[in-house]
Amino acid sequence: MNKKITPYKNSKLNKKEQVEQMFDKISGNYDGLNRVISFGIDVSWRKKVIDLVEATNPKNVLDIATGTGDLAISLAKTGAREIVGLDISEGMLEVGRKKIEAENLSEKIKMIQADSEALPFEDNSFDAITVAFGVRNFEHLEKGLSEIYRVLKPNGIFVVLETSVPTKFIYKHGYKFYSSTILPVIGKLFSKDKVAYSYLSESAASFPYGNQFNNILRKIGFINVEDKPQTFGVATIYTGSK
């Protein structure tokens, strides 16, 4: 990122602590608000992530920045015997655990609170690792990606779903208007945290996407790096391996 975007401009907390605080605050209505903001399209994006992981027949999967566990729950369809959802926000994890219990998946999916930049796993631990709308919240992007590379098994797959900015003129300007004007207003109307969705909008706009992010992944050591823009380029799926 060109500049560090944080949720609370005047806070003395570091970005990591601010992100944890923010997601704890909005955890209760995060799922419903996300469906509204994305018009439900994020569901189809996540399905594509699942399909990419499923094609590799993983035995175990780590979902980083798992939030309330939507992707972790869907990853059960891959046939993996073990799924770990990791997030810095205990508030989000608590919501996720209730959803997992309701789906009778508590034996297969474990939710743990931990720092994505200091993963509590040994080297070469997971066949597949996913991150959906989470890498832009890393305080130190390359450090977090290096940790992911460390715990991914050789030949394992890494899949990232993240917001991006459309490149075509009409979509680019429409996206900028929506993300900078409409999205924060919706967030302020329906969220307990009035600045959260302004932060999510700003962090999305400043995040390196497309070839920029591909090059960062390659720098870390990932191979077979590809990007797949989604829905006019408002989101992108990135894949890489080790």
C-alpha positions as CSV (number, residue, x, y, z in Angstrom):
1,M,0.0,0.0,0.0
2,N,1.2,3.5,-0.7
3,K,0.0,4.7,2.7
4,K,-1.1,3.1,5.9
5,I,-4.9,3.2,6.2
6,T,-6.2,2.7,9.8
7,P,-9.8,2.5,11.1
8,Y,-9.5,5.2,13.7
9,K,-7.4,8.2,12.7
10,N,-6.7,9.6,16.2
11,S,-6.2,6.3,18.0
12,K,-3.0,5.5,19.7
13,L,-3.4,1.8,19.0
14,N,-1.5,0.3,16.1
15,K,-3.4,-0.8,13.0
16,K,-3.6,-4.5,14.1
17,E,-5.2,-3.5,17.4
18,Q,-7.6,-1.0,15.7
19,V,-8.7,-3.7,13.2
20,E,-9.4,-6.1,16.1
21,Q,-11.4,-3.4,17.9
22,M,-13.3,-2.5,14.8
23,F,-14.4,-6.0,13.9
24,D,-15.3,-6.8,17.5
25,K,-17.7,-3.8,17.3
26,I,-19.4,-4.7,14.0
27,S,-19.4,-8.5,14.4
28,G,-23.1,-8.7,15.2
29,N,-24.4,-7.3,12.0
30,Y,-21.4,-7.9,9.7
31,D,-22.9,-10.8,7.7
32,G,-26.2,-9.1,6.8
33,L,-24.6,-5.8,6.0
34,N,-22.1,-7.4,3.8
35,R,-24.8,-9.1,1.7
36,V,-26.5,-5.7,1.3
37,I,-23.3,-3.9,0.3
38,S,-22.2,-6.4,-2.2
39,F,-25.7,-7.1,-3.5
40,G,-25.0,-10.8,-2.6
41,I,-22.4,-11.2,-5.4
42,D,-19.7,-12.0,-2.8
43,V,-21.4,-15.4,-2.4
44,S,-20.6,-16.4,-6.0
45,W,-17.0,-15.1,-5.6
46,R,-16.5,-17.3,-2.5
47,K,-17.9,-20.3,-4.5
48,K,-15.1,-19.9,-7.0
49,V,-12.6,-19.9,-4.2
50,I,-14.1,-23.1,-2.9
51,D,-13.9,-24.7,-6.4
52,L,-10.2,-23.8,-6.8
53,V,-9.4,-25.4,-3.4
54,E,-11.6,-28.4,-4.0
55,A,-9.8,-29.2,-7.2
56,T,-6.6,-29.8,-5.2
57,N,-8.2,-32.4,-2.9
58,P,-6.8,-30.9,0.3
59,K,-6.6,-32.9,3.6
60,N,-6.5,-29.7,5.7
61,V,-7.2,-26.0,5.0
62,L,-6.4,-22.8,6.8
63,D,-8.8,-19.8,6.3
64,I,-7.1,-16.7,7.5
65,A,-9.1,-13.6,8.5
66,T,-12.0,-16.0,8.6
67,G,-14.3,-13.5,10.3
68,T,-17.7,-15.1,11.0
69,G,-16.6,-18.2,9.2
70,D,-18.6,-18.1,6.0
71,L,-15.7,-19.3,3.9
72,A,-14.5,-21.8,6.5
73,I,-18.0,-23.3,6.5
74,S,-18.1,-23.5,2.7
75,L,-14.7,-25.1,2.7
76,A,-16.3,-28.2,4.3
77,K,-17.5,-29.0,0.8
78,T,-13.9,-29.6,-0.4
79,G,-13.7,-32.9,1.5
80,A,-10.9,-31.6,3.7
81,R,-10.7,-33.5,7.0
82,E,-9.6,-30.5,9.0
83,I,-10.4,-26.8,8.6
84,V,-9.0,-24.1,10.8
85,G,-10.5,-20.6,10.8
86,L,-8.2,-17.9,12.2
87,D,-9.0,-14.3,13.0
88,I,-7.7,-11.6,15.2
89,S,-11.3,-10.6,16.3
90,E,-12.8,-12.8,19.1
91,G,-16.1,-11.1,18.5
92,M,-16.2,-12.3,14.9
93,L,-15.1,-15.8,15.9
94,E,-17.8,-16.1,18.5
95,V,-20.4,-15.4,15.8
96,G,-18.7,-17.9,13.6
97,R,-18.6,-20.7,16.2
98,K,-22.4,-20.4,16.6
99,K,-22.9,-20.8,12.8
100,I,-20.5,-23.8,12.7
101,E,-22.4,-25.4,15.6
102,A,-25.7,-24.9,13.8
103,E,-24.3,-26.6,10.8
104,N,-23.0,-29.5,12.9
105,L,-19.5,-28.9,11.8
106,S,-17.8,-28.3,15.1
107,E,-15.7,-31.5,14.8
108,K,-14.3,-30.5,11.4
109,I,-13.9,-26.7,11.8
110,K,-11.9,-25.1,14.6
111,M,-11.9,-21.4,15.1
112,I,-8.9,-19.8,16.8
113,Q,-7.9,-16.3,17.6
114,A,-4.4,-15.5,16.4
115,D,-2.3,-12.9,14.6
116,S,-2.0,-13.6,10.8
117,E,1.5,-12.1,10.9
118,A,2.7,-14.7,13.6
119,L,0.8,-17.9,12.7
120,P,0.9,-20.5,15.5
121,F,1.7,-23.4,13.2
122,E,4.7,-25.3,12.1
123,D,6.3,-24.9,8.7
124,N,4.6,-26.8,5.8
125,S,1.3,-27.5,7.8
126,F,-1.5,-26.9,5.3
127,D,-2.5,-28.2,1.9
128,A,-4.5,-25.1,1.1
129,I,-4.7,-21.6,2.6
130,T,-7.4,-19.0,1.8
131,V,-8.0,-15.3,2.7
132,A,-11.2,-13.6,1.7
133,F,-11.2,-9.8,2.1
134,G,-8.5,-9.9,4.8
135,V,-5.0,-9.3,3.4
136,R,-5.7,-5.5,3.1
137,N,-6.1,-5.5,6.9
138,F,-2.6,-6.9,7.5
139,E,-0.5,-4.3,9.3
140,H,2.6,-5.5,7.5
141,L,1.5,-7.1,4.2
142,E,4.7,-8.9,3.2
143,K,5.2,-10.2,6.7
144,G,1.7,-11.7,6.7
145,L,2.2,-13.2,3.2
146,S,5.6,-14.6,4.3
147,E,3.9,-16.4,7.2
148,I,1.4,-17.9,4.9
149,Y,4.1,-19.1,2.6
150,R,5.9,-20.6,5.6
151,V,3.0,-22.7,6.8
152,L,1.8,-23.8,3.3
153,K,3.0,-27.2,2.2
154,P,5.1,-27.6,-1.0
155,N,2.7,-27.8,-4.0
156,G,-0.1,-26.4,-1.8
157,I,-2.5,-23.8,-3.1
158,F,-2.9,-20.2,-1.8
159,V,-6.1,-18.4,-2.8
160,V,-6.9,-14.8,-2.1
161,L,-10.2,-13.0,-2.7
162,E,-9.8,-9.3,-2.3
163,T,-11.4,-6.1,-3.5
164,S,-9.8,-4.3,-6.5
165,V,-10.5,-1.3,-8.7
166,P,-12.0,-1.7,-12.2
167,T,-9.7,-0.6,-15.0
168,K,-12.4,0.3,-17.6
169,F,-13.3,4.0,-17.3
170,I,-17.1,3.7,-16.7
171,Y,-16.8,0.9,-14.2
172,K,-13.9,2.6,-12.4
173,H,-15.8,5.8,-11.8
174,G,-19.0,4.0,-10.9
175,Y,-17.0,1.9,-8.4
176,K,-15.3,4.9,-6.9
177,F,-18.6,6.8,-6.4
178,Y,-20.2,3.8,-4.8
179,S,-17.3,2.9,-2.5
180,S,-16.5,6.4,-1.4
181,T,-20.0,7.8,-1.2
182,I,-22.7,5.1,-0.9
183,L,-20.9,2.4,1.0
184,P,-19.9,4.6,4.0
185,V,-23.4,6.0,4.2
186,I,-24.9,2.5,4.4
187,G,-22.3,1.6,7.0
188,K,-23.2,4.6,9.2
189,L,-26.9,3.9,9.0
190,F,-26.7,0.3,9.9
191,S,-23.5,-0.3,11.8
192,K,-22.6,0.3,15.4
193,D,-19.2,1.6,14.4
194,K,-19.7,4.7,12.3
195,V,-16.2,4.7,10.8
196,A,-15.8,1.0,10.0
197,Y,-17.2,1.1,6.5
198,S,-15.3,4.3,5.7
199,Y,-12.1,2.4,6.6
200,L,-13.1,-0.7,4.6
201,S,-13.7,1.6,1.6
202,E,-10.4,3.5,2.0
203,S,-8.4,0.4,2.5
204,A,-9.9,-1.3,-0.6
205,A,-9.0,1.7,-2.7
206,S,-5.4,1.9,-1.6
207,F,-4.6,-1.8,-1.8
208,P,-2.2,-3.0,-4.5
209,Y,-4.2,-5.1,-7.0
210,G,-3.7,-7.0,-10.2
211,N,0.0,-7.1,-11.3
212,Q,1.1,-5.1,-8.3
213,F,-0.2,-7.8,-5.9
214,N,1.0,-10.6,-8.2
215,N,4.5,-9.2,-8.0
216,I,4.4,-9.0,-4.2
217,L,3.3,-12.7,-4.1
218,R,6.2,-13.6,-6.4
219,K,8.6,-11.6,-4.3
220,I,7.6,-13.7,-1.2
221,G,8.3,-16.9,-3.2
222,F,4.9,-18.0,-4.5
223,I,4.9,-19.6,-8.0
224,N,2.2,-20.1,-10.6
225,V,0.7,-16.8,-9.6
226,E,-2.5,-15.8,-11.4
227,D,-5.2,-13.2,-11.0
228,K,-8.8,-13.5,-12.0
229,P,-10.8,-10.3,-11.9
230,Q,-14.5,-10.7,-10.9
231,T,-17.6,-8.6,-11.8
232,F,-16.0,-5.9,-13.9
233,G,-13.0,-5.9,-11.7
234,V,-14.5,-4.9,-8.3
235,A,-12.9,-8.0,-6.8
236,T,-10.1,-10.3,-7.8
237,I,-9.2,-13.9,-7.0
238,Y,-5.5,-14.5,-6.8
239,T,-3.9,-18.0,-6.8
240,G,-0.4,-19.1,-6.1
241,S,1.5,-22.2,-5.0
242,K,4.7,-23.2,-3.2
